[in-house]
Amino acid sequence: MPNIKSAMKRVRSNERANAQNTSQISAMRTAVKQFEAANAASADNTADLYRAAISAIDTAHSKGLVHANKANRDKSRLANLLAK
């Protein structure tokens, strides 16, 4: 446990940031899984879920939670699934 006041504040702010980042990553994974499940079931709303998944991936990338190459790779794979 830190003794310096600024270090204590950094611990608190890091915990808040960690919770927010975890939530954002979880939302991205959930959106991707929902699209994949709907695509496998040939549901009607796959296009909407595709857009939501792409948006979630882009948001995670813009916040620095996902590397650019991973974001592009994931979007490419989802586009290939949608095209099939």
C-alpha positions in Angstrom: 0.0 0.0 0.0 1.5 3.4 -1.0 2.2 6.0 1.7 2.5 9.0 -0.6 -0.8 10.9 -1.2 -0.4 11.1 -4.9 0.5 7.4 -5.1 -2.7 6.6 -3.2 -4.7 8.7 -5.7 -3.0 6.9 -8.6 -4.1 3.5 -7.1 -7.7 4.8 -7.0 -7.7 6.2 -10.5 -6.0 3.1 -11.9 -8.7 0.9 -10.3 -11.4 3.1 -11.9 -9.6 3.0 -15.3 -9.2 -0.8 -15.0 -12.9 -1.3 -14.3 -13.8 1.0 -17.3 -11.4 -0.8 -19.6 -12.6 -4.2 -18.6 -16.2 -3.2 -19.2 -15.3 -1.8 -22.7 -13.4 -5.0 -23.7 -16.3 -7.1 -22.3 -18.8 -5.1 -24.4 -16.7 -5.6 -27.5 -16.5 -9.4 -27.0 -20.2 -9.6 -26.3 -21.1 -7.7 -29.5 -18.8 -10.0 -31.5 -20.3 -13.2 -29.9 -23.8 -11.9 -30.5 -23.1 -11.4 -34.2 -21.4 -14.8 -34.6 -24.3 -16.5 -32.9 -26.9 -14.7 -35.1 -24.9 -15.4 -38.2 -24.7 -19.1 -37.4 -28.4 -19.2 -36.8 -29.1 -17.2 -40.0 -31.0 -14.6 -38.1 -32.6 -11.5 -39.7 -30.7 -8.9 -37.7 -27.2 -10.0 -38.6 -26.5 -6.7 -40.5 -27.4 -4.7 -37.4 -25.4 -6.9 -35.1 -22.5 -6.6 -37.6 -22.5 -2.9 -37.4 -22.7 -3.0 -33.6 -19.7 -5.3 -33.4 -17.7 -3.2 -35.8 -18.5 -0.1 -33.7 -17.5 -1.9 -30.5 -14.2 -2.9 -32.0 -13.5 0.6 -33.3 -14.4 2.1 -29.9 -12.0 -0.3 -28.1 -9.3 0.5 -30.6 -9.8 4.3 -30.3 -9.5 4.0 -26.5 -6.2 2.1 -26.9 -7.6 -1.2 -25.5 -7.0 -3.2 -28.7 -4.0 -3.0 -31.0 -4.8 -1.6 -34.5 -3.8 -4.9 -36.2 -6.1 -6.9 -33.9 -9.0 -4.5 -34.6 -8.5 -4.8 -38.3 -8.1 -8.6 -38.2 -11.3 -9.0 -36.2 -13.3 -6.7 -38.5 -12.0 -8.6 -41.5 -13.0 -11.9 -40.1 -16.5 -10.6 -39.2 -16.8 -9.2 -42.8 -15.9 -12.6 -44.2 -18.5 -14.3 -42.0 -21.2 -11.8 -43.1 -20.3 -12.4 -46.8 -20.8 -16.1 -46.5 
